Amino acid sequence: MAVQLSDKTLGGLQNIAKLESTAGWTKFNQEMKDYLAMNGFGDLLGRNKDRPLDQGALSPKEFEAKQETWLDKQERACAAVRSRLGYNAREEVKDKSVLDEVFLGLKKRFRPTGSAIFQHLDRRYHELTLAECKGVSDFAENLREARNELLELDKTCVIGEPHFVNKFLAGLGPDYDIFLTSFYQTHSLIPEWGEGEHLAVQAVTFEEAVMAAEREEQSQKVREEKTAFLARRGGEEKEEPRCSHCNKAFHTKETCWILHPEKKKAYDDRKKKRASQKKKLNKKKEKTSEEDTEEPEDPTLGAHLAWKIPNNNNNDIDLGGLGGVGVFIASQNTTSTPLQGVYVVDTGCAQHSSCRREDFVSLYPYHGKPLSGIGGVQLMPEGVGTVKVDCSVRGRQSFMLLTNTLYCPTMGVNLISVSQLLQVGAKVNFQSSKAIITHGQRAFTATQHSGLFLLDL
């Protein structure tokens, strides 16, 4: 019975890339043989690769029909292969009508050989990482292909299973560091043997490693989607708290000054302390200005800010926040005032951050990734919400609301993100001694102290 090629089968054949050079031989050889096997032609490369012989068991008519069936299959299979060959490859096998001979001719002409090819394939294998692929599954497939290309080059170019698994895990990148720590603790890359050559622990296979990494990839996507949803809901639907006693916004009944006057006293004390700290900063600045005329400032002094913003495409947080973006501060403060009591206006910070819980008028759980900083140090925010900063505007007390602010109690500094301000329509003008933040009809100032622009409180 003749094998028929349906429209669906022909469509699958079109997905096989044409063989044009040695670079495409390994993939072509594998995909074409898989295609032929799935469509009933695989036996032509195995048990039925040779023409049927008359062994006397069949009548002449039956034997002739058997030969016709074999020739018909050969003709169709060879036509399928030729349809995916470039010009040079077609010329190489134009006189061949047996499938096995067609593949032998193509292999002789296009199979990669030589040290230069080996160096190219080996470099491609070792440089392949998840960052260059669409996902974990695509990364694993490309890695298998690179391994097969090396093995096709020569049987001595074999890559052992432990090396192959280790290469896959190492290529996942820094986003999988926590996953890898757990994976290495629960799996072994090589077999572990007990007494008497008894196999105590089975080595993890490549497929098991890929399945575990795919589960982690899915978990990360779910967390990112959940973070984006919570951020959008926090920016669009959640309302600021309102006191049920005095009906004023930005506080609750539990923190109402009318019901709890002692909380107002504590707030006034903190305010006086910040005013005193600011006065000391101004004196320090005047003293430094006088000393600058005598000798240059030590370049090692001042506060130094360092940021690391990881690869993250989640831009869904409302009002300019970049959810999950890492920020970590390393400060060397030469002033007498700790950075915990001031707000720094900074161009390198991607999201408002504060270590002062008392400044938050609303706070919700943080579901993003840890923040990354210098030397790989990580910091996990405890929440995200809106901060109310009491500040001075032209000598009068006012306040600034910073939405989508990360709460990082151990960070030791309060940061106002310039990029986040710009995204909500504010304008920031930096001058030699101060910065001016304008939003609508209101203007806030930040005075420069020791290289930092500190919001005037």
N, C-alpha and C positions, 0 to 999 in steps of 0.2 A: 504494500500500500504506500503510495507516494505521500511524503510529508508536505503539508500545505503551510505557507507562511501567511498568517493573518495580518490585517492592518495593524493590530496591536503589537504583533511580533515585529513587524517592519518599523514601527515607531520606536521600539526598544533598541533596534539595530542602529537607528540614527543617533542615539545617545552615545555611541562608542566613537571616540575621537579618531580621525583618520591617522593612519601610520605614515608619517612623513620623514622621520629621522630616528636615530638610535635613542634619543631622549624619550620617545614615546613607546618603545618596544615592550618594556615590562608591563605597563598598564594595558596596552593593546592585547598582548598575549593572554593575560589573565582574563580580561573582560570578554574577549572574543570567544575563548574556550568556554567560559561560563555561559555565554549566550547560546553557543552551539549545543551544549549539554542540556540546557533547559528546553530547547526546542527539538530534541530528538535526534541530534546529529553527533552526540558525544561518542557513540560507538564507532564512528568512522576514524577516531584517533586511538581506539583501543582494540577490542576484539574483532571488529569488522573493518580494520584499516586496509586489509588486502582483499583483492578480487576473489569472490567465491570460487571454489574448485569443485569439479564434478567428482564426487566420491561414489557415484552409482546408487545412492539412496533415493534420488529423485528421478522422476521421468524427465525426458528431454524438455518437455513443455514447462514443467515446474522449475527446472533448473534455469531455463531461459528467463522465466518470470522473476526468479530470484536475482539473476544478474541485472535485469532491467531495473528492478527496485534499487539495487546497490548503486548502479550508475546514475539513476535519477537523484538519489540522495547526495551523491558526490557532486553532481552538477549544481544542485541547489546550495549545498554548503559552501562550495568554492565561490559561487556567485555572491553569497552573503559576505564572505571574507573580502573579495575583490571590491565590493561596494564601499568598504571602509579603508581602502588603500590609496595613498597618494600616487603621483605619476611614477616616481622611481620604483616604488614597491610593486606597482602593477607590472611594470616592465620586467621586474625580476622573476615573476611567477606567471607570465602570460602564457607559457607553453605547458603549464602543469594543470592536470585535471583531477588529481587525487588530493584530498584534503591534507593528508599526512605529509605529502611531498611539498605542498604549498607552505605549510608551517616550517618544514625543515629549510626551505629556501629562504623564507623571511628571517628565520633565526640566524642563518649563516650571514645574511647581509646586514641585519639591523641589531643584533644582540650586542650590547655595549662591551667593549674590551679595552684593556690598557690601563696604565697607572694614572693617566690624566683623568679618565672617567671615574676611576676609583676615588681619587682625591675629591672630585666634584660631588659624587654621591655621598661620600663620608662626611664632607663638610655640611652638606644639606641635611643629613641625618642629625648631626650634633647641634646644628644651629636652630633646628625646628622647635618652636615653643607654642604654647596655647595662645599667646598674644597675637600670633600671625594667623590664627585659624578662627572659624566662626563659632566654635564651641568645643566642649570636651570631646564629643563624638567625632567631630571633624578632625580635631587634633590627633585622636587615636587612629583614625583612618589614614591620615597623612603619614603618621609614624609607621604604620604597618607597610604602607607603600614604599617608604624609604628603605625599610628593612628588607623587603622583598627584592628591591632593585639591587641592593648590595649582594644578596644571596644569588640572584640571577647572574651577576657578574662572574662569580666564582664560588664554588662550594666551600672554600676556605674562609670566605667573608661572612661566616655565620656569627650572629649576635645572640648570645645566650639569654635565656628567659630572665634571670635576675638583672642583667645589664639592661635589658629591654624595659622591664618594669620600672627600674630606677630612673632611666632616662625619661619615661613618661611622667613619673611623679615630680621629678626635678623641673620639668618643663611647664608645670601648671602655673608657676609664678607666685608672687607674694600674697595674692588674695586667698590663697589656699594654705597659708602657713599654719593656721590653727587646725585645719583639717588634716594636714600632713603630720603634725605632732601627735594627734590622736591615732592616725592610721599606722604610724610606725610603732606605736605602743601596743597595738592589737594584732599586727601582722608581721610576718618575717619574710624578708626578701629571698633568703636561702633556706634550705631545709635545716632543721636542727635535729641532731641525732643523740639518742640516749645511749645507755650501756648496751653492749652487744649488738652494735649497729642497728638499734631499734629506732625507727623514725618517730621522734617525739613531737615535732611541729612541722606541718606541711608548709612548703613555700607558697606564697601568694602568687596567683597567676595573673597574667596581663588582663584577662577579661574581668577578673574580680576587682582589680585596681580601677579599671575603666568604669565599671558599674558603680563603685563607691564614689568616684569623682563626679559622675553624672548626677548622683543623688545630692552631693554637696552643691553642685551647680544649680540644681533646681531649688534647693533650700535658699541659696543666696538670692535667686530671682524672686522668690516669694517674700523674703525679708525686705528687699528693695521696693517691691510693689506695695507692701504694707506700709513701709516708711513714707513712700510718696503719697499714698492715700491719706494717712494720718496728717501729713503736712498740709495737703490741700484742704482737708476738712478743718484743720486748725486755723488756716488762713481765711476760709470763706464762711464757715458755719458757726464756729465757736464764738461766743460773746465774752466781752470782758466782765469780770466779776462785779457785782453791785451789792452794796450793803442793804440788808433788809430793814435796818433800823433807821438810818439817815437817808437812804435812797441815793447815796453818792456812789460813783463808779470807782473802780480800781482798788477796792478793798471789800472785805466781807464783815459780817457781824462780829466774828471772832477777833478781827484786828481793828475794829472801829475805835477811834480815839475818844469818842463821846462815852462809850461804854467802858473803855479801858484807857483812862488817862495816863496810866503808867507807861503804855506803849508810846504815847506822844513824847513823854519825857525821854525815853530811850532814843527815839528818833532825833530829838533836838540835841541830845548829847553827841550822837554820831555826826550830826551836821556841824556842830561846833568843832568837833575834832577834825573834820575835813577842812573847815575854814582855817584852823590853826596850821594844819599841814600845808595848805596852799600858801599861807603867809610865810612859812619857813622856806618853801620852794622859791618864792619871789626874792627873799633875802639871799638865798643861795645863788640865784641867777645874777643878782646885782654884784655879789662878791666875785662870781666867776667872770663877769664882764670886765671888772677892774683888773683881775689877774691876767686876762687874755692879752692886755697891752704889754705885759712884762715878758711872758714866755708862752710858747704854743701849748695848746691843750694836749694832754697825753692821749694818743690815738686809741689806747686800750681801754679808756674810760667810756662811760655812757652805757646806755641800755641797748642790747643787741637782740633783734627779733629774727627768728628763723622759722621758715614755713616750709611744709611739704604738702603739696596738694596731689593726692593719688588720682589714677585714672578712674573717673566716675562719670557716667553719662546721665545721672539722675538730676534733672533740673526742675523738678516739679514743685519744690517748696515755694510757697507764696511769698510775695514781696521781696524777691531777690535772693532768698536763702538758697544755698547749694547744699541740699541734704546729704549727710554722710561725708562731706569734704573734711579732710583732716587738717587740724591746725595745732601746733604745739609751740609753746613759748619758752625760750631760754633767756633769762634776763640777768644782767649784771648792773645793778642799780647803784649809781654813785650819789644819789640824793638821799636825804634823811627820811624821805617819805616812802613807805612801802607801796608797791604798785597795786596792792589789793584795794586801796582806798581811792584810786583814781581811774579814769577811763581814757584809754589810749586810742587816738584816731590813727588807723594804720592802713596803708595801701596794699600790704601783702596778705592781709587776713581775708579769707573768703566768706566768713560768717561771723556775725556778732557773737561774742563769748563773754561770760561773766562768772566770777567765782563768788559773787555776793548773793546769797539766797534771799536776803531781805529786800533786794531791789526788784525782785520779780513780783509782778501783780497777777500773773497767771503762769502756771507751769504744768507741763504734761510729760509723761514718760518719753524717753528717747529710745527709738528702735533702730537707729542706724549702726554703722560700723564704728569701731574704735578710731580715734584720731591718731594719726601717725606723725612723728616728729624726728628730731635729730637722733642719729644713731639707731633708728628703728624703735625708739621709745614710743609706747602707745598709751593713750589716755581715753577713758570711756566717759562721755558726758552722762550726767544723771538725769537730765531732762532738757526740754526745749520749751520756750514760752516768750512772754512779753516782759521787758524790763522798763521800769519807769526811773529815769535818771533826773534828779533835781539838779538844776544848773542855773548859772547866772547869765542873763541876757541884758546887756546894757545897764548893768547895775541892779536889775530887778530879778527876783526869783521866778523861774519858770521850770518847765520840765520837758524832757525828751522821751518819747516812747519808741523802743526798739523791739520790733516784732521778730519772731523766729530767732531768738537768741539762745545759744547753747549754755546750759548750766554746768560748769566745770569747777567744782569746789576746790580741787587740788591744783588747778593751773596756776594760781597765784597772781593773776593779772586780769583786767577787764578790757576787752577789745571792741572797738567800733569799726566795722568793716566798711571801707570806702566804697568798694565795689557793690556792696549791698545797698548803701545809701544812694548810689547812682541809679541802681535799678528801680528804686521807688520814686525817681524824679528829683532827688535832691542834687544840689550842686556843691562841690567842695573846691575851695580855692586855697592853695598852700602858698604862704609867704615865708619870708626868712624867719620871722619871729612868731608867727601864728598861722592858724588855718581857720577859714570861715566856712561854715556849713549853712547853706541857705535852702529852705524848703517852704515854698509858698511865701507868706509875708513874714516868716520868722527866720531869724539868723542866729546861729550859735557859734561861739568862738572856742578855739583850743589853742592855748599858749604853749610855745616850744620850750621845753625844759630838758637839758642834757641830751638833745637829739630826738626827744619824743614830743609829740603833740598831744598835750593833756587837756581834755575837755574842761572848760572853766565851770566849776561847781559853785 
